[in-house]
Amino acid sequence: MLEAVGLTKRYSGIPAVQNVSFQIRRGQILGYLGPNGSGKSTTVKMLTGLIGASSGEILFDGEKVRAGDQSFSRQLGYVPEEPHLYSHLTGAEYLRLVGRLRSIPRQPLEQKIDAFIDLFSLGDARYELLLNYSKGMRQKILLSAALLHNPEVLILDEPFSGLDVGAALILRNLLKALAREGKVILYSSHVLEVVEKVCSEVVILHKGRIVAYDTIERLRELKASPSLESVFAQLAVPEDTSAIAERAIAVMKVQ
């Protein structure tokens, strides 16, 4: 189980995340939601060890995780929101580099690379430089790299970004299969339709604080809402979005 306990992050004394606590059990996919600037990416960076917390702690299977903790890093697969790949490498070369850094033996590594390239329909681009890959193709490489070492914990920040319909369907089913394998999965996203289909529980952030943490079904009941989108709108989108749309149309018509 992965636990966040009172996580807080301040920049120059200003809190970006305040007293955030949640648990992700093995076999669970937790949706992590919030508008831009709500603290989602900051939380993800703390969980992955990219930045330290100002206060609070992270626990994995009851053991405290510290920044730079290699024993936890070895069990972690991470897909960042913004892909930063070595553009002078091919897709296969990049996966080979990641696999070697993960100390995966050569023969199984090559088998994994071949399999992921095939699964994500990247065979025709296998020897092309990442510089020439589309956004969706780069996303497939990032997903493959995160899964190469069979991690126990997956932290996914907008993993569906840029994927075509076929790849998105594959990933959706893959997430469910990984949960059945007992993986711990945090899925941070703005795509509420997918979250509703794959996640059992969700955390909703607003201005760095948790405003909801429950099962999707329970949140719909509490807010008398037909969908997760309408629940999210009530909790994290205080503006009248219809009125904003009408104002935008009015601005466009200014002569």
GIVEN-V318043 format. One record per pair of residues at least 24 apart in sequence whose ideal C-beta (glycine too) atoms are under 6 Angstrom apart, sorted by the first residue. I is the first residue (numbers start at 1). J is the second residue. Records with the same first field share a line. If there is no record, write none. Layout:
I->J  J
This chain:
1->25
2->60  153  184
3->59
4->58
5->56  57
6->56
7->46  53  56
8->54  55  56
9->42  53  54
10->54
15->208
16->42  208
17->42  43  208
18->208  209
20->210
22->203
24->184  186
26->182  184
27->179  182
28->200
29->179  185  187  198  199
30->186  201
31->187  195  199  202
32->186  188  203
33->202  204
34->205
35->236
38->205  206
39->205  208
40->188
44->155  157  188
47->155
48->78  155
75->151  152  153
76->151  153
77->146  147  151  154
78->146  155
79->142  143  146  156  159
80->157
81->157  158
83->138  142
85->130  138
87->130  131
89->130
90->127  129
91->122  141
92->126
95->144  145
98->145
99->148
102->149
112->148
116->144
135->162
136->162  163  164
139->163
153->184
154->183  185
155->186
156->187
157->188
158->189
160->191
172->198
192->228  229  232
196->228
204->235  236
206->236
211->235
